[in-house]
Amino acid sequence: MKLLVIGAGGREHALAWRLAQSPRVQTVYVAPGNGGTGHTPQLQNLDVDDTEGLIDFARREKIAFTVVGPEAPLAAGIVDAFRAAGLRIFGPTREAAQLESSKDYAKSFMQRHGIPTAAHQTFTDPAAAKAYILGRGAPIVVKADGLAAGKGVVVAATLDEATAAVDHMLGDGRLGAAGARVVVEDFLEGEEASFIVMCDGHHVLALATSQDHKRLNDGDQGPNTGGMGAYSPAPIITPALHNRIMREIILPTMQGMARDGIPYTGFLYAGLMIGPGADAARSLKVLEFNCRLGDPETQPIMMRIKSDLTTVFEHALSGTLDQAEIDWDRRTALGVVLAAAGYPESPRKGDPISGLAPDTDTCMIFHAGTALRDQALVTNGGRVLCVTVLADSIRRAQQAAYDAVSQTVFEGRQFRRDIGWRALPAARP
């Protein structure tokens, strides 16, 4: 069979690579792909970025099904268009994707359906937002309502930082339509974790647990980013906590969407804040919903899948996800992101990349912001590569990943040296 993955990042490279491991797959097309997907066996880049062009290609090549990676096509309604054309595609409709494309919609949805989240208010007027912030105090969180490519969330430690974030989002227009409204919400204490499931409108299949590192620098310091590394499994999510998350967050979300007349299909990512204490008593709140796989969580998750993933997608597309299972590698997977000079504010492009570690059964270099220029690999985005390994423990995974990182060179590269620290025994409460 032939498959199509839409997107250009590390998430799409990892997803397409795993799909291509199936003996049933002839080719996985990646639109538009990157410098890595263009050179991975059985993957082929497709230089088409408009929905009608992708629909024509899927028809012409008899694509068995399409999987959407990033949020922007989902928010633009690509799933609706493919379905109207009679094509099989995995992802939420435009209406359902509002869980990610509008922070205000997501917050209102959670309030309406009793899903735990931080107290918040939404504003279009900068003065009103600042007055609310002064009344709540700091630390506090300011979010652009719409999609802002990972640049729409400010965790403000001081009132000055919070009011400056309001001016940036509502005042100067640099975030465009995404910043036409802001959501101001209470700061939550605890530990973040990612909980990702597949949904077919009725049934849910949970993926392996994972945890990423949002801050740019070691020790969770510096600005927020799209993610500087991740690992799976996440020890903080015990079996008891897993059951609570399904019972208190995931299933109420699915049921709430159905009651609202918007059955949810596709990946659903709940970014969680987990408080301290015994599992039964821990506070559990949703920081955000994403309507897609997380990046860089996808890379470690895909490394751990042992099943034929095409079969799982076929169940999801047929509404029989309750009959699907995924066989997980018991080892730890860990990915370290190498970011470009200037990331996250102004990443530099065009720096030559050399010394990539060879891909093996236990080490994969997933490309994100890369491109080929005169047959040479160069940086082409903020997060450039994700060095992802499998090992018997978190410490061995760290060692193997950083050994591979040390071989990879490009000018101004940035990476954290402590990916996975929360999973070490000394870091656990």
N, C-alpha and C positions, 0 to 999 in steps of 0.2 A: 504494500500500500504506500501511497504518497501522503504526506502530512504537511501542514503549514503552521508555522509559529510566527506570530506578529510581534515585532519588537527588535531592539538593537543592543540590549544590555547583557550583563552577566547572568541575570535570571533567565533570559531567553536562550543564551548559549547552553546553560546547564540543562534546561528543560528539553531543548532540541537534542542535545547529546544523549540524555537518558532515553528519550523516545526512540532514537536511532539504534539503541542496543537491542531492540526487538527484532527477532528473525523475520518478522512479518513486514518490516519497513524497508522500502527501497530507497526513498529519499525524504529528508525533512527539509523543506524550504524555509528560510528565515528571512522575513521582510521587515526592515532592510538588512538586518544582520550587522556584523562588524568584522574586524580583521581576523578574529579567531574562528567565527562560524564559517567564514569563507575557505578555511583550510582544515576543517575537521572532517574526517571521512564520513560520508553519507549526508553531510549537511551542504546546502547550497544557498548562497545569498540570492535574494530577489529584489531588484531595484524598482520596487513598486510601493508607493506610499499612500495612494488614494483608494478609498473603499471600493469604488466601482471597478478600478483596475484589479484589485485583489479578488473581487467576486468573479470577474472574467477569467482570471488565472485559475482560480479554484475550479470553475466549471470546465475549462479547457483541459486541465491536467487531471481531472477526476480526483481531486483531493478528498481523502476519506473523511477527515475532519480538520478543523482549524482551532488552535488555542491562542488566546490573546494574552500577551504578557503585560504591557504597561497600562496605566490608568487612562491616558488621554483618549485612545480609540474607544474604550468602553464608555467614557463620559460622552463621546461624540455619537454613540449609537451604532457602532459597527456590528454588534451582535444582532440588533434589530434588523439591520440591512441584510446580513447574511441569511438570517432565518426567513425573511421575506422572499429571498431568492431561492429558498428551498435547500440551503446548504447547512451542513452540520458544523456548529461552532460552540466552543465551550467558553462561557463567560456570562456575566450578568447583563441584562438589558440596560438601556440608558437610564430608565426610571429607577431600577434597582441599584445602579452604580452611584446614585446620589448618596448612598451610605459613605462613599469616599469623596465624591466630587463636591459635596457641600457639608462642611462641619456643622452648620446650623441645622440642616436636615437630620444628620445623624444624631445630634444631641436631642432634638425634639422627638425623634423616633425612640431613643432610649428612655426618655422621660415618659413617653406615652405608654410604653410596654414594660416599664418596671425593670429595665436593665441597668445595673449599677454603673454610675459614672460620676465625674466631678461636677459640683455645682457650677453653673455658668450663666452668662448672658451674652446676647448678640447685639452688635452696634454698627450703625453706619455713620454716626456723628462722633468725631474725635473727642470733643469736649465731654460728651456723655460717657464715652469709654474711659476717659481719664478720671472722671469723677468716681466711676464705679471702682476703678483700680485703687484710688486713694482710700476709698471706703473699705476695701477688702484687705489691703496691705500686701506686702511681698514676703516670700517669693510668690509669683503668680505666672500664669501661662497665657500668652497672646497668640492666637492662631488666625491666619487668613482663612476666610470661609471656603474658598475654592482651591483648585489644584495649583500648586506653586512649585512643582518640581523639587520638593524636599526643602524649600527655603521659606515655608510659610508658618513655621512654628518657632516661637521665642520663649524659652524658659527663663524668665526674668528674675534675677536674684534681688534686684532693688527696684524701687518705684521709678527711678530715673530710666532704668533699662526698659521697664514696661511701657512707660509713656513714649519713649523713643520708638519702640516697636509699633505702637499705635500710629505715630506720625509717619513711620516708614510704610505701613500697610495702607492706611486710609488717606494719608496726607500727600505723599509725593507721587503716587500712581505707578511706582516701579513694578508692582506686582499685577498691574492691569486689573481685569475683571475679577481675578482671584482675591484681590484685596479690597473689593468694593464693600465688603462687610468683614468684621472681625468677631471672633468668638473669644471672650475672656473667661477663663475658667480657673478654679482653685488649683493650686499646686498639690500634688499627691506624693506622699512619702512611701517608699518601699522599693521593690525590685521589679524591673520591667521584664516581660517575657512575651514571646510571640506564639500565638496559637492559631494554626492554619488548618482549615478543613475544605473538603470538596463537597459541593451541594448540587443536587439534581432537581430542586424544587420541592422535594418531599423528604429525601433521605440525606444523611450527612456521613461522611467518612473522614475521620481525623487523620491528619498527617503526623509525622514524628514531631515532637516538641523541639523548640529551638530558642535561642536567645542571641540578640545582636548587640552591637556596641555603637550607639548613636554619636557619641562625642568624638571629636577629631583626635584628641591626644590621650596618652596613657592616663590611667587613674580616673577616667571619665571626666576629663577636663577639656576646655576649649569649646568651640561652637558646635551646635548640632549639625549633623550631616545626614545623608541618606543611609549611612551605615558603613562602618569601617572594618567589619568582620563579624562572624557569627559561628555558632557551634550547635551541634545536635548530638544527643538529646540534651535537654535543659534539666539538670538535677532538681531545680526548684519545683518543677511540676511533677509531683509525686502521683501515683495512681489515684489517691484520694482526692487530690486537688484537680486532677484531670477530670474526674467524675463531676466535681463541683462546677468546673468551667463549662462542661457540656450542659449540665442541668440548669445553671443560673444565667448563662450568657448565650451559648451557641444555639441551643434549642429554642429559647424564648425569642431570639432574633429571627430564626427561620419561621417560627409560628407567627410572629408579629408581622413580618413581610407578607406572609400568606393572608393574614387577616386584613392587611391594607390593600389586598388585591394585587400584590406584586411578588409572585412566587420567585424565590431566589435560586438562581443557578450560577455555577462558577466557583472559583476559589473565594473563600471568605477568610480574611486575616483579622483577628482581634488582637490589637496591641494592649496588653494588660499591665496594670500595676498591682503587684501582690504585696500585701503588708506582712509584717512580721508575726510570729506566733505559731501555734499549732495549726495544722491544715484545716481543721474544722472551724477554727475561729479566725483565720486570716481574713483581712479585708481583701476584696477582689473587685476591681473596677476596670472599666474599659477606658483606655486613653484615646483610642481611635479605631475605626474600622478601615481596612483597605479591601478593595474588591478584586484582589489579585494576589499572587504569591509575593512574599516579601523578597527584597534584594538587600543584603546578601544572604538571607536565611535559605533561599532556594538552593544555593550551591551545596552546602552541607547536607540538606535534606535529599537532594537528588543523588549524592554520593552514597547514601545509605539504602536506597531502594534496590531490592534484589528482584522484584517482580517485573513482569512485562507491563509497563505502564500504559501501553496502548489499550490493553484489555480493561483497565480501570477507567480510562476515558470513555470507552464504548459503553460501559455500564452507566457512567454519569450522563451521557448523551441520550441513553435509552430510558432513563428514569428508574434504573435498577441498581443504584449505588449500594443498596442494602445487601446485595449479593457479591460485592467486591471486597477483596482483601489485599493488603500490601504486606509483603514479606520484607522486614527491615533487618539490615545488617546490625548486629549487636555492638559493633565498634563505634567509637566516637568519630564524628566528622567535624573538621574545623577549617574555616576559611579566613584568610587574612587579605584585606583589600589594600592594594597599592594605588594611591591617589596621585593625581597630577599636581605639579607646583601650582600654588595659588588656590587650590581647592579648600573650602567650598565656595568662597566668594567670587573668585575670578580665575578658574582653572586655565592653565596654559595648554595649548595644543601644538602638535607637530614635533615633539621631542622623540628622537629615535629610541626604540626599545631593543635591548639585546639580552642574551643570556638566559632565555626562558628554560626552566627545568623541563625535561621531557615528560610527556603525559604517560602515566602508568595506571595500573589497576588501583593504586592507593594514593595517587597524586595527580590532580588535574588543574591546569591553568585555565580558568574561565575568563574570557575576554568581555569587557564592557566598553570602555572608551578607547577603542583602538581602531586603526584604519591602515590600509596599505597605500603607501605613496612610492611610486616607482619600485614596486615589489618589496619595499622595506616597511617594517612594522613601526608605526608611530602612535603617539598618544593622540586621542581625539575626543576627550571628555574628562569629567572630573574624577570619577572612579574608573581606573584604567583596567585593572586586572584583579581577580580574586584567586589566590593560591589556596587550593582546597585539598585536604588530605584525609585519609582514614587511618586510624591507629587504635591500639588496644586500650588506651587511656587518654585522658585529657592532656596529661604532661607529655606523653609520647607524640600526641597529635601536634601540640605546640612545637616541639622540637623538630618534627618533620616539616611542618609548614614553614618555620623560620629558616630551616636549612634551604628550602626551595626559594624562599624570598631572597635570601642572600645572593642567589645566582642571577637574579633579575635586575637589570640596570636601566634606568633612564633618568635624565637630569631633573633634579628637584623632587624626586619621588617622596611621598609621605606615607607612612604606615604606623600603626600602633604596634607596640612590642609586648602587649599584655592581653591579646585576644584569648578569651576563655578563662580569665582569672576568677570570675565568679563561680565557675564550676569546680575549682580546686577545693579539696577538703577543708583547708584552712579558712576559706572564704564563706563556708556554709555556716548558718547560725546553729 
